[in-house]
């Protein structure tokens, strides 16, 4: 997973944003599951980065729906 920047997210199509969001949500679920089962996360900062990327995607979606951008 690469770092998603807001400019890159805005350039994506609706379908691409939806696919990326689904991918990030599954990654987050997998990472949280790994931690919950007692395993150590490979990269402890990855969960935070995934959550922030999801928030960026949802923010851009809401901006588009409300006509802000």
PDB file of N, CA, C, O and CB in Angstrom:
ATOM      1  N   UNK A   1       0.834  -1.168   0.000  1.00  0.00           N
ATOM      2  CA  UNK A   1       0.000   0.000   0.000  1.00  0.00           C
ATOM      3  C   UNK A   1       0.880   1.233   0.000  1.00  0.00           C
ATOM      4  O   UNK A   1       1.774   1.372   0.835  1.00  0.00           O
ATOM      5  CB  UNK A   1      -0.950  -0.003   1.199  1.00  0.00           C
ATOM      6  N   UNK A   2       0.628   2.103  -0.917  1.00  0.00           N
ATOM      7  CA  UNK A   2       1.365   3.349  -0.952  1.00  0.00           C
ATOM      8  C   UNK A   2       0.573   4.412  -0.200  1.00  0.00           C
ATOM      9  O   UNK A   2      -0.614   4.248   0.083  1.00  0.00           O
ATOM     10  CB  UNK A   2       1.644   3.789  -2.410  1.00  0.00           C
ATOM     11  N   UNK A   3       1.246   5.480   0.108  1.00  0.00           N
ATOM     12  CA  UNK A   3       0.582   6.577   0.794  1.00  0.00           C
ATOM     13  C   UNK A   3      -0.316   7.289  -0.207  1.00  0.00           C
ATOM     14  O   UNK A   3       0.125   7.685  -1.285  1.00  0.00           O
ATOM     15  CB  UNK A   3       1.616   7.562   1.426  1.00  0.00           C
ATOM     16  N   UNK A   4      -1.583   7.447   0.165  1.00  0.00           N
ATOM     17  CA  UNK A   4      -2.524   8.136  -0.709  1.00  0.00           C
ATOM     18  C   UNK A   4      -2.541   9.612  -0.362  1.00  0.00           C
ATOM     19  O   UNK A   4      -2.770   9.987   0.787  1.00  0.00           O
ATOM     20  CB  UNK A   4      -3.940   7.532  -0.591  1.00  0.00           C
ATOM     21  N   UNK A   5      -2.302  10.429  -1.340  1.00  0.00           N
ATOM     22  CA  UNK A   5      -2.362  11.870  -1.154  1.00  0.00           C
ATOM     23  C   UNK A   5      -3.711  12.358  -1.677  1.00  0.00           C
ATOM     24  O   UNK A   5      -4.298  11.746  -2.569  1.00  0.00           O
ATOM     25  CB  UNK A   5      -1.175  12.589  -1.882  1.00  0.00           C
ATOM     26  N   UNK A   6      -4.190  13.451  -1.120  1.00  0.00           N
ATOM     27  CA  UNK A   6      -5.504  13.974  -1.486  1.00  0.00           C
ATOM     28  C   UNK A   6      -5.560  14.309  -2.977  1.00  0.00           C
ATOM     29  O   UNK A   6      -6.582  14.083  -3.624  1.00  0.00           O
ATOM     30  CB  UNK A   6      -5.836  15.220  -0.648  1.00  0.00           C
ATOM     31  N   UNK A   7      -4.489  14.834  -3.512  1.00  0.00           N
ATOM     32  CA  UNK A   7      -4.476  15.178  -4.943  1.00  0.00           C
ATOM     33  C   UNK A   7      -4.663  13.924  -5.794  1.00  0.00           C
ATOM     34  O   UNK A   7      -5.381  13.944  -6.794  1.00  0.00           O
ATOM     35  CB  UNK A   7      -3.150  15.889  -5.324  1.00  0.00           C
ATOM     36  N   UNK A   8      -4.020  12.845  -5.393  1.00  0.00           N
ATOM     37  CA  UNK A   8      -4.137  11.585  -6.128  1.00  0.00           C
ATOM     38  C   UNK A   8      -5.552  11.011  -6.003  1.00  0.00           C
ATOM     39  O   UNK A   8      -6.097  10.468  -6.964  1.00  0.00           O
ATOM     40  CB  UNK A   8      -3.101  10.564  -5.613  1.00  0.00           C
ATOM     41  N   UNK A   9      -6.129  11.136  -4.829  1.00  0.00           N
ATOM     42  CA  UNK A   9      -7.486  10.620  -4.611  1.00  0.00           C
ATOM     43  C   UNK A   9      -8.478  11.381  -5.474  1.00  0.00           C
ATOM     44  O   UNK A   9      -9.388  10.782  -6.047  1.00  0.00           O
ATOM     45  CB  UNK A   9      -7.884  10.723  -3.120  1.00  0.00           C
ATOM     46  N   UNK A  10      -8.313  12.679  -5.572  1.00  0.00           N
ATOM     47  CA  UNK A  10      -9.233  13.500  -6.375  1.00  0.00           C
ATOM     48  C   UNK A  10      -9.130  13.173  -7.859  1.00  0.00           C
ATOM     49  O   UNK A  10     -10.097  13.351  -8.600  1.00  0.00           O
ATOM     50  CB  UNK A  10      -8.949  14.987  -6.155  1.00  0.00           C
ATOM     51  N   UNK A  11      -7.976  12.699  -8.298  1.00  0.00           N
ATOM     52  CA  UNK A  11      -7.793  12.340  -9.702  1.00  0.00           C
ATOM     53  C   UNK A  11      -8.407  10.988 -10.041  1.00  0.00           C
ATOM     54  O   UNK A  11      -8.619  10.678 -11.213  1.00  0.00           O
ATOM     55  CB  UNK A  11      -6.322  12.330 -10.044  1.00  0.00           C
ATOM     56  N   UNK A  12      -8.693  10.179  -9.017  1.00  0.00           N
ATOM     57  CA  UNK A  12      -9.269   8.856  -9.243  1.00  0.00           C
ATOM     58  C   UNK A  12     -10.723   8.956  -9.680  1.00  0.00           C
ATOM     59  O   UNK A  12     -11.418   9.925  -9.377  1.00  0.00           O
ATOM     60  CB  UNK A  12      -9.161   8.006  -7.980  1.00  0.00           C
ATOM     61  N   UNK A  13     -11.163   7.933 -10.399  1.00  0.00           N
ATOM     62  CA  UNK A  13     -12.576   7.855 -10.749  1.00  0.00           C
ATOM     63  C   UNK A  13     -13.349   7.329  -9.534  1.00  0.00           C
ATOM     64  O   UNK A  13     -12.757   6.868  -8.558  1.00  0.00           O
ATOM     65  CB  UNK A  13     -12.798   6.937 -12.001  1.00  0.00           C
ATOM     66  N   UNK A  14     -14.662   7.406  -9.611  1.00  0.00           N
ATOM     67  CA  UNK A  14     -15.503   6.927  -8.516  1.00  0.00           C
ATOM     68  C   UNK A  14     -15.258   5.440  -8.268  1.00  0.00           C
ATOM     69  O   UNK A  14     -15.179   4.999  -7.121  1.00  0.00           O
ATOM     70  CB  UNK A  14     -16.993   7.180  -8.826  1.00  0.00           C
ATOM     71  N   UNK A  15     -15.139   4.682  -9.340  1.00  0.00           N
ATOM     72  CA  UNK A  15     -14.922   3.241  -9.230  1.00  0.00           C
ATOM     73  C   UNK A  15     -13.571   2.951  -8.571  1.00  0.00           C
ATOM     74  O   UNK A  15     -13.478   2.074  -7.712  1.00  0.00           O
ATOM     75  CB  UNK A  15     -14.995   2.577 -10.622  1.00  0.00           C
ATOM     76  N   UNK A  16     -12.539   3.673  -8.962  1.00  0.00           N
ATOM     77  CA  UNK A  16     -11.211   3.475  -8.387  1.00  0.00           C
ATOM     78  C   UNK A  16     -11.206   3.793  -6.896  1.00  0.00           C
ATOM     79  O   UNK A  16     -10.604   3.070  -6.102  1.00  0.00           O
ATOM     80  CB  UNK A  16     -10.181   4.342  -9.114  1.00  0.00           C
ATOM     81  N   UNK A  17     -11.880   4.880  -6.520  1.00  0.00           N
ATOM     82  CA  UNK A  17     -11.948   5.236  -5.100  1.00  0.00           C
ATOM     83  C   UNK A  17     -12.671   4.161  -4.300  1.00  0.00           C
ATOM     84  O   UNK A  17     -12.250   3.814  -3.196  1.00  0.00           O
ATOM     85  CB  UNK A  17     -12.651   6.586  -4.918  1.00  0.00           C
ATOM     86  N   UNK A  18     -13.755   3.635  -4.855  1.00  0.00           N
ATOM     87  CA  UNK A  18     -14.510   2.592  -4.162  1.00  0.00           C
ATOM     88  C   UNK A  18     -13.659   1.340  -3.983  1.00  0.00           C
ATOM     89  O   UNK A  18     -13.646   0.747  -2.904  1.00  0.00           O
ATOM     90  CB  UNK A  18     -15.795   2.255  -4.932  1.00  0.00           C
ATOM     91  N   UNK A  19     -12.954   0.936  -5.029  1.00  0.00           N
ATOM     92  CA  UNK A  19     -12.094  -0.249  -4.952  1.00  0.00           C
ATOM     93  C   UNK A  19     -10.974  -0.048  -3.942  1.00  0.00           C
ATOM     94  O   UNK A  19     -10.651  -0.958  -3.179  1.00  0.00           O
ATOM     95  CB  UNK A  19     -11.505  -0.575  -6.327  1.00  0.00           C
ATOM     96  N   UNK A  20     -10.388   1.133  -3.937  1.00  0.00           N
ATOM     97  CA  UNK A  20      -9.303   1.431  -3.002  1.00  0.00           C
ATOM     98  C   UNK A  20      -9.819   1.406  -1.566  1.00  0.00           C
ATOM     99  O   UNK A  20      -9.143   0.899  -0.671  1.00  0.00           O
ATOM    100  CB  UNK A  20      -8.671   2.802  -3.321  1.00  0.00           C
ATOM    101  N   UNK A  21     -11.008   1.949  -1.345  1.00  0.00           N
ATOM    102  CA  UNK A  21     -11.598   1.944  -0.006  1.00  0.00           C
ATOM    103  C   UNK A  21     -11.846   0.516   0.474  1.00  0.00           C
ATOM    104  O   UNK A  21     -11.539   0.180   1.618  1.00  0.00           O
ATOM    105  CB  UNK A  21     -12.911   2.741   0.005  1.00  0.00           C
ATOM    106  N   UNK A  22     -12.394  -0.312  -0.389  1.00  0.00           N
ATOM    107  CA  UNK A  22     -12.636  -1.714  -0.030  1.00  0.00           C
ATOM    108  C   UNK A  22     -11.325  -2.434   0.285  1.00  0.00           C
ATOM    109  O   UNK A  22     -11.255  -3.219   1.231  1.00  0.00           O
ATOM    110  CB  UNK A  22     -13.374  -2.440  -1.170  1.00  0.00           C
ATOM    111  N   UNK A  23     -10.306  -2.168  -0.495  1.00  0.00           N
ATOM    112  CA  UNK A  23      -9.006  -2.779  -0.280  1.00  0.00           C
ATOM    113  C   UNK A  23      -8.418  -2.350   1.070  1.00  0.00           C
ATOM    114  O   UNK A  23      -7.891  -3.174   1.818  1.00  0.00           O
ATOM    115  CB  UNK A  23      -8.051  -2.408  -1.423  1.00  0.00           C
ATOM    116  N   UNK A  24      -8.515  -1.066   1.366  1.00  0.00           N
ATOM    117  CA  UNK A  24      -7.979  -0.561   2.626  1.00  0.00           C
ATOM    118  C   UNK A  24      -8.744  -1.118   3.821  1.00  0.00           C
ATOM    119  O   UNK A  24      -8.147  -1.447   4.845  1.00  0.00           O
ATOM    120  CB  UNK A  24      -8.021   0.963   2.644  1.00  0.00           C
ATOM    121  N   UNK A  25     -10.055  -1.222   3.692  1.00  0.00           N
ATOM    122  CA  UNK A  25     -10.851  -1.772   4.787  1.00  0.00           C
ATOM    123  C   UNK A  25     -10.488  -3.232   5.060  1.00  0.00           C
ATOM    124  O   UNK A  25     -10.430  -3.650   6.216  1.00  0.00           O
ATOM    125  CB  UNK A  25     -12.344  -1.652   4.468  1.00  0.00           C
ATOM    126  N   UNK A  26     -10.245  -4.005   4.006  1.00  0.00           N
ATOM    127  CA  UNK A  26      -9.851  -5.405   4.209  1.00  0.00           C
ATOM    128  C   UNK A  26      -8.448  -5.489   4.812  1.00  0.00           C
ATOM    129  O   UNK A  26      -8.183  -6.355   5.646  1.00  0.00           O
ATOM    130  CB  UNK A  26      -9.905  -6.181   2.874  1.00  0.00           C
ATOM    131  N   UNK A  27      -7.547  -4.592   4.394  1.00  0.00           N
ATOM    132  CA  UNK A  27      -6.207  -4.554   4.980  1.00  0.00           C
ATOM    133  C   UNK A  27      -6.282  -4.224   6.469  1.00  0.00           C
ATOM    134  O   UNK A  27      -5.586  -4.830   7.284  1.00  0.00           O
ATOM    135  CB  UNK A  27      -5.325  -3.521   4.249  1.00  0.00           C
ATOM    136  N   UNK A  28      -7.133  -3.260   6.816  1.00  0.00           N
ATOM    137  CA  UNK A  28      -7.282  -2.870   8.211  1.00  0.00           C
ATOM    138  C   UNK A  28      -7.834  -4.025   9.040  1.00  0.00           C
ATOM    139  O   UNK A  28      -7.370  -4.278  10.152  1.00  0.00           O
ATOM    140  CB  UNK A  28      -8.196  -1.647   8.329  1.00  0.00           C
ATOM    141  N   UNK A  29      -8.813  -4.712   8.499  1.00  0.00           N
ATOM    142  CA  UNK A  29      -9.388  -5.868   9.192  1.00  0.00           C
ATOM    143  C   UNK A  29      -8.328  -6.947   9.423  1.00  0.00           C
ATOM    144  O   UNK A  29      -8.255  -7.530  10.505  1.00  0.00           O
ATOM    145  CB  UNK A  29     -10.569  -6.446   8.385  1.00  0.00           C
ATOM    146  N   UNK A  30      -7.519  -7.207   8.414  1.00  0.00           N
ATOM    147  CA  UNK A  30      -6.454  -8.205   8.518  1.00  0.00           C
ATOM    148  C   UNK A  30      -5.425  -7.801   9.571  1.00  0.00           C
ATOM    149  O   UNK A  30      -5.008  -8.625  10.385  1.00  0.00           O
ATOM    150  CB  UNK A  30      -5.769  -8.400   7.158  1.00  0.00           C
ATOM    151  N   UNK A  31      -5.020  -6.537   9.555  1.00  0.00           N
ATOM    152  CA  UNK A  31      -4.022  -6.061  10.519  1.00  0.00           C
ATOM    153  C   UNK A  31      -4.563  -6.118  11.942  1.00  0.00           C
ATOM    154  O   UNK A  31      -3.858  -6.544  12.857  1.00  0.00           O
ATOM    155  CB  UNK A  31      -3.590  -4.630  10.181  1.00  0.00           C
ATOM    156  N   UNK A  32      -5.795  -5.696  12.134  1.00  0.00           N
ATOM    157  CA  UNK A  32      -6.395  -5.733  13.471  1.00  0.00           C
ATOM    158  C   UNK A  32      -6.579  -7.168  13.946  1.00  0.00           C
ATOM    159  O   UNK A  32      -6.411  -7.461  15.130  1.00  0.00           O
ATOM    160  CB  UNK A  32      -7.744  -5.001  13.476  1.00  0.00           C
ATOM    161  N   UNK A  33      -6.921  -8.055  13.033  1.00  0.00           N
ATOM    162  CA  UNK A  33      -7.057  -9.464  13.385  1.00  0.00           C
ATOM    163  C   UNK A  33      -5.749 -10.060  13.833  1.00  0.00           C
ATOM    164  O   UNK A  33      -5.711 -10.857  14.771  1.00  0.00           O
ATOM    165  CB  UNK A  33      -7.595 -10.245  12.222  1.00  0.00           C
ATOM    166  N   UNK A  34      -4.670  -9.678  13.166  1.00  0.00           N
ATOM    167  CA  UNK A  34      -3.350 -10.174  13.516  1.00  0.00           C
ATOM    168  C   UNK A  34      -2.974  -9.733  14.936  1.00  0.00           C
ATOM    169  O   UNK A  34      -2.436 -10.513  15.722  1.00  0.00           O
ATOM    170  CB  UNK A  34      -2.304  -9.679  12.499  1.00  0.00           C
ATOM    171  N   UNK A  35      -3.264  -8.487  15.238  1.00  0.00           N
ATOM    172  CA  UNK A  35      -2.936  -7.962  16.563  1.00  0.00           C
ATOM    173  C   UNK A  35      -3.831  -8.608  17.624  1.00  0.00           C
ATOM    174  O   UNK A  35      -3.365  -8.917  18.720  1.00  0.00           O
ATOM    175  CB  UNK A  35      -3.091  -6.421  16.592  1.00  0.00           C
ATOM    176  N   UNK A  36      -5.110  -8.813  17.305  1.00  0.00           N
ATOM    177  CA  UNK A  36      -6.058  -9.381  18.259  1.00  0.00           C
ATOM    178  C   UNK A  36      -5.730 -10.824  18.620  1.00  0.00           C
ATOM    179  O   UNK A  36      -6.017 -11.271  19.731  1.00  0.00           O
ATOM    180  CB  UNK A  36      -7.457  -9.305  17.701  1.00  0.00           C
ATOM    181  N   UNK A  37      -5.137 -11.543  17.695  1.00  0.00           N
ATOM    182  CA  UNK A  37      -4.803 -12.937  17.968  1.00  0.00           C
ATOM    183  C   UNK A  37      -3.484 -13.070  18.728  1.00  0.00           C
ATOM    184  O   UNK A  37      -3.027 -14.180  19.001  1.00  0.00           O
ATOM    185  CB  UNK A  37      -4.729 -13.719  16.668  1.00  0.00           C
ATOM    186  N   UNK A  38      -2.889 -11.952  19.061  1.00  0.00           N
ATOM    187  CA  UNK A  38      -1.671 -11.995  19.856  1.00  0.00           C
ATOM    188  C   UNK A  38      -0.405 -11.887  19.041  1.00  0.00           C
ATOM    189  O   UNK A  38       0.692 -11.881  19.599  1.00  0.00           O
ATOM    190  CB  UNK A  38      -1.634 -13.242  20.639  1.00  0.00           C
ATOM    191  N   UNK A  39      -0.537 -11.803  17.738  1.00  0.00           N
ATOM    192  CA  UNK A  39       0.647 -11.668  16.903  1.00  0.00           C
ATOM    193  C   UNK A  39       1.131 -10.233  16.887  1.00  0.00           C
ATOM    194  O   UNK A  39       0.356  -9.297  17.083  1.00  0.00           O
ATOM    195  CB  UNK A  39       0.361 -12.142  15.485  1.00  0.00           C
ATOM    196  N   UNK A  40       2.387 -10.078  16.659  1.00  0.00           N
ATOM    197  CA  UNK A  40       2.954  -8.738  16.582  1.00  0.00           C
ATOM    198  C   UNK A  40       2.780  -8.208  15.166  1.00  0.00           C
ATOM    199  O   UNK A  40       2.988  -8.926  14.188  1.00  0.00           O
ATOM    200  CB  UNK A  40       4.451  -8.739  16.993  1.00  0.00           C
ATOM    201  N   UNK A  41       2.407  -6.974  15.075  1.00  0.00           N
ATOM    202  CA  UNK A  41       2.249  -6.343  13.764  1.00  0.00           C
ATOM    203  C   UNK A  41       3.630  -6.172  13.131  1.00  0.00           C
ATOM    204  O   UNK A  41       4.596  -5.820  13.808  1.00  0.00           O
ATOM    205  CB  UNK A  41       1.515  -4.965  13.885  1.00  0.00           C
ATOM    206  N   UNK A  42       3.707  -6.422  11.839  1.00  0.00           N
ATOM    207  CA  UNK A  42       4.984  -6.252  11.143  1.00  0.00           C
ATOM    208  C   UNK A  42       5.434  -4.803  11.207  1.00  0.00           C
ATOM    209  O   UNK A  42       6.606  -4.504  11.438  1.00  0.00           O
ATOM    210  CB  UNK A  42       4.871  -6.708   9.678  1.00  0.00           C
ATOM    211  N   UNK A  43       4.476  -3.913  10.999  1.00  0.00           N
ATOM    212  CA  UNK A  43       4.756  -2.486  11.030  1.00  0.00           C
ATOM    213  C   UNK A  43       3.691  -1.838  11.910  1.00  0.00           C
ATOM    214  O   UNK A  43       2.553  -1.676  11.469  1.00  0.00           O
ATOM    215  CB  UNK A  43       4.771  -1.862   9.582  1.00  0.00           C
ATOM    216  N   UNK A  44       4.027  -1.469  13.123  1.00  0.00           N
ATOM    217  CA  UNK A  44       3.032  -0.936  14.043  1.00  0.00           C
ATOM    218  C   UNK A  44       2.337   0.337  13.531  1.00  0.00           C
ATOM    219  O   UNK A  44       1.194   0.600  13.906  1.00  0.00           O
ATOM    220  CB  UNK A  44       3.685  -0.653  15.365  1.00  0.00           C
ATOM    221  N   UNK A  45       2.987   1.103  12.710  1.00  0.00           N
ATOM    222  CA  UNK A  45       2.400   2.333  12.196  1.00  0.00           C
ATOM    223  C   UNK A  45       1.466   2.104  11.022  1.00  0.00           C
ATOM    224  O   UNK A  45       0.799   3.035  10.570  1.00  0.00           O
ATOM    225  CB  UNK A  45       3.482   3.277  11.790  1.00  0.00           C
ATOM    226  N   UNK A  46       1.411   0.891  10.530  1.00  0.00           N
ATOM    227  CA  UNK A  46       0.593   0.595   9.344  1.00  0.00           C
ATOM    228  C   UNK A  46      -0.895   0.768   9.625  1.00  0.00           C
ATOM    229  O   UNK A  46      -1.627   1.264   8.768  1.00  0.00           O
ATOM    230  CB  UNK A  46       0.861  -0.829   8.857  1.00  0.00           C
ATOM    231  N   UNK A  47      -1.355   0.372  10.802  1.00  0.00           N
ATOM    232  CA  UNK A  47      -2.776   0.506  11.126  1.00  0.00           C
ATOM    233  C   UNK A  47      -3.165   1.985  11.091  1.00  0.00           C
ATOM    234  O   UNK A  47      -4.207   2.345  10.545  1.00  0.00           O
ATOM    235  CB  UNK A  47      -3.090  -0.114  12.524  1.00  0.00           C
ATOM    236  N   UNK A  48      -2.344   2.814  11.660  1.00  0.00           N
ATOM    237  CA  UNK A  48      -2.616   4.251  11.663  1.00  0.00           C
ATOM    238  C   UNK A  48      -2.626   4.818  10.243  1.00  0.00           C
ATOM    239  O   UNK A  48      -3.484   5.633   9.905  1.00  0.00           O
ATOM    240  CB  UNK A  48      -1.577   4.985  12.514  1.00  0.00           C
ATOM    241  N   UNK A  49      -1.684   4.394   9.424  1.00  0.00           N
ATOM    242  CA  UNK A  49      -1.608   4.876   8.047  1.00  0.00           C
ATOM    243  C   UNK A  49      -2.840   4.440   7.245  1.00  0.00           C
ATOM    244  O   UNK A  49      -3.363   5.210   6.439  1.00  0.00           O
ATOM    245  CB  UNK A  49      -0.324   4.362   7.372  1.00  0.00           C
ATOM    246  N   UNK A  50      -3.295   3.211   7.467  1.00  0.00           N
ATOM    247  CA  UNK A  50      -4.482   2.715   6.768  1.00  0.00           C
ATOM    248  C   UNK A  50      -5.700   3.516   7.192  1.00  0.00           C
ATOM    249  O   UNK A  50      -6.510   3.912   6.353  1.00  0.00           O
ATOM    250  CB  UNK A  50      -4.702   1.210   7.047  1.00  0.00           C
ATOM    251  N   UNK A  51      -5.837   3.760   8.506  1.00  0.00           N
ATOM    252  CA  UNK A  51      -6.984   4.520   8.998  1.00  0.00           C
ATOM    253  C   UNK A  51      -7.007   5.931   8.418  1.00  0.00           C
ATOM    254  O   UNK A  51      -8.069   6.446   8.068  1.00  0.00           O
ATOM    255  CB  UNK A  51      -6.962   4.584  10.524  1.00  0.00           C
ATOM    256  N   UNK A  52      -5.855   6.541   8.320  1.00  0.00           N
ATOM    257  CA  UNK A  52      -5.781   7.893   7.760  1.00  0.00           C
ATOM    258  C   UNK A  52      -6.120   7.907   6.266  1.00  0.00           C
ATOM    259  O   UNK A  52      -6.778   8.828   5.782  1.00  0.00           O
ATOM    260  CB  UNK A  52      -4.385   8.477   7.981  1.00  0.00           C
ATOM    261  N   UNK A  53      -5.669   6.886   5.545  1.00  0.00           N
ATOM    262  CA  UNK A  53      -5.981   6.798   4.120  1.00  0.00           C
ATOM    263  C   UNK A  53      -7.488   6.616   3.917  1.00  0.00           C
ATOM    264  O   UNK A  53      -8.068   7.204   3.005  1.00  0.00           O
ATOM    265  CB  UNK A  53      -5.203   5.631   3.465  1.00  0.00           C
ATOM    266  N   UNK A  54      -8.119   5.802   4.766  1.00  0.00           N
ATOM    267  CA  UNK A  54      -9.567   5.606   4.693  1.00  0.00           C
ATOM    268  C   UNK A  54     -10.274   6.931   4.960  1.00  0.00           C
ATOM    269  O   UNK A  54     -11.232   7.276   4.269  1.00  0.00           O
ATOM    270  CB  UNK A  54     -10.034   4.523   5.706  1.00  0.00           C
ATOM    271  N   UNK A  55      -9.810   7.663   5.948  1.00  0.00           N
ATOM    272  CA  UNK A  55     -10.415   8.956   6.275  1.00  0.00           C
ATOM    273  C   UNK A  55     -10.274   9.934   5.111  1.00  0.00           C
ATOM    274  O   UNK A  55     -11.207  10.680   4.817  1.00  0.00           O
ATOM    275  CB  UNK A  55      -9.770   9.546   7.542  1.00  0.00           C
ATOM    276  N   UNK A  56      -9.131   9.938   4.454  1.00  0.00           N
ATOM    277  CA  UNK A  56      -8.939  10.823   3.300  1.00  0.00           C
ATOM    278  C   UNK A  56      -9.905  10.471   2.168  1.00  0.00           C
ATOM    279  O   UNK A  56     -10.510  11.353   1.558  1.00  0.00           O
ATOM    280  CB  UNK A  56      -7.487  10.741   2.796  1.00  0.00           C
ATOM    281  N   UNK A  57     -10.041   9.174   1.899  1.00  0.00           N
ATOM    282  CA  UNK A  57     -10.957   8.736   0.844  1.00  0.00           C
ATOM    283  C   UNK A  57     -12.390   9.154   1.158  1.00  0.00           C
ATOM    284  O   UNK A  57     -13.091   9.676   0.291  1.00  0.00           O
ATOM    285  CB  UNK A  57     -10.880   7.213   0.665  1.00  0.00           C
ATOM    286  N   UNK A  58     -12.822   8.927   2.386  1.00  0.00           N
ATOM    287  CA  UNK A  58     -14.184   9.276   2.773  1.00  0.00           C
ATOM    288  C   UNK A  58     -14.400  10.785   2.750  1.00  0.00           C
ATOM    289  O   UNK A  58     -15.485  11.245   2.393  1.00  0.00           O
ATOM    290  CB  UNK A  58     -14.495   8.725   4.159  1.00  0.00           C
ATOM    291  N   UNK A  59     -13.391  11.557   3.122  1.00  0.00           N
ATOM    292  CA  UNK A  59     -13.502  13.012   3.102  1.00  0.00           C
ATOM    293  C   UNK A  59     -13.698  13.521   1.677  1.00  0.00           C
ATOM    294  O   UNK A  59     -14.551  14.374   1.432  1.00  0.00           O
ATOM    295  CB  UNK A  59     -12.258  13.653   3.727  1.00  0.00           C
ATOM    296  N   UNK A  60     -12.919  13.006   0.751  1.00  0.00           N
ATOM    297  CA  UNK A  60     -13.044  13.426  -0.649  1.00  0.00           C
ATOM    298  C   UNK A  60     -14.414  13.031  -1.192  1.00  0.00           C
ATOM    299  O   UNK A  60     -15.044  13.805  -1.913  1.00  0.00           O
ATOM    300  CB  UNK A  60     -11.918  12.801  -1.514  1.00  0.00           C
ATOM    301  N   UNK A  61     -14.876  11.835  -0.851  1.00  0.00           N
ATOM    302  CA  UNK A  61     -16.209  11.392  -1.294  1.00  0.00           C
ATOM    303  C   UNK A  61     -17.292  12.337  -0.781  1.00  0.00           C
ATOM    304  O   UNK A  61     -18.192  12.717  -1.529  1.00  0.00           O
ATOM    305  CB  UNK A  61     -16.492   9.951  -0.811  1.00  0.00           C
ATOM    306  N   UNK A  62     -17.206  12.714   0.495  1.00  0.00           N
ATOM    307  CA  UNK A  62     -18.188  13.620   1.070  1.00  0.00           C
ATOM    308  C   UNK A  62     -18.118  15.013   0.444  1.00  0.00           C
ATOM    309  O   UNK A  62     -19.151  15.652   0.243  1.00  0.00           O
ATOM    310  CB  UNK A  62     -17.987  13.717   2.570  1.00  0.00           C
ATOM    311  N   UNK A  63     -16.920  15.486   0.135  1.00  0.00           N
ATOM    312  CA  UNK A  63     -16.775  16.772  -0.530  1.00  0.00           C
ATOM    313  C   UNK A  63     -17.465  16.753  -1.890  1.00  0.00           C
ATOM    314  O   UNK A  63     -18.142  17.709  -2.268  1.00  0.00           O
ATOM    315  CB  UNK A  63     -15.292  17.131  -0.688  1.00  0.00           C
ATOM    316  N   UNK A  64     -17.286  15.664  -2.613  1.00  0.00           N
ATOM    317  CA  UNK A  64     -17.877  15.552  -3.943  1.00  0.00           C
ATOM    318  C   UNK A  64     -19.394  15.487  -3.833  1.00  0.00           C
ATOM    319  O   UNK A  64     -20.096  16.135  -4.609  1.00  0.00           O
ATOM    320  CB  UNK A  64     -17.335  14.310  -4.682  1.00  0.00           C
ATOM    321  N   UNK A  65     -19.912  14.711  -2.876  1.00  0.00           N
ATOM    322  CA  UNK A  65     -21.360  14.581  -2.708  1.00  0.00           C
ATOM    323  C   UNK A  65     -22.002  15.918  -2.319  1.00  0.00           C
ATOM    324  O   UNK A  65     -23.112  16.225  -2.755  1.00  0.00           O
ATOM    325  CB  UNK A  65     -21.675  13.518  -1.647  1.00  0.00           C
ATOM    326  N   UNK A  66     -21.313  16.701  -1.508  1.00  0.00           N
ATOM    327  CA  UNK A  66     -21.869  17.962  -1.046  1.00  0.00           C
ATOM    328  C   UNK A  66     -21.588  19.120  -2.014  1.00  0.00           C
ATOM    329  O   UNK A  66     -22.079  20.231  -1.816  1.00  0.00           O
ATOM    330  CB  UNK A  66     -21.313  18.292   0.323  1.00  0.00           C
ATOM    331  N   UNK A  67     -20.808  18.858  -3.045  1.00  0.00           N
ATOM    332  CA  UNK A  67     -20.526  19.870  -4.051  1.00  0.00           C
ATOM    333  C   UNK A  67     -19.475  20.873  -3.616  1.00  0.00           C
ATOM    334  O   UNK A  67     -19.403  21.970  -4.170  1.00  0.00           O
ATOM    335  CB  UNK A  67     -21.780  20.590  -4.403  1.00  0.00           C
ATOM    336  N   UNK A  68     -18.673  20.523  -2.650  1.00  0.00           N
ATOM    337  CA  UNK A  68     -17.623  21.422  -2.188  1.00  0.00           C
ATOM    338  C   UNK A  68     -16.492  21.476  -3.204  1.00  0.00           C
ATOM    339  O   UNK A  68     -15.881  22.524  -3.412  1.00  0.00           O
ATOM    340  CB  UNK A  68     -17.092  20.978  -0.815  1.00  0.00           C
ATOM    341  N   UNK A  69     -16.224  20.358  -3.823  1.00  0.00           N
ATOM    342  CA  UNK A  69     -15.152  20.288  -4.819  1.00  0.00           C
ATOM    343  C   UNK A  69     -15.709  19.824  -6.133  1.00  0.00           C
ATOM    344  O   UNK A  69     -14.968  19.697  -7.108  1.00  0.00           O
ATOM    345  CB  UNK A  69     -14.025  19.356  -4.361  1.00  0.00           C
TER     346      UNK A  69
END
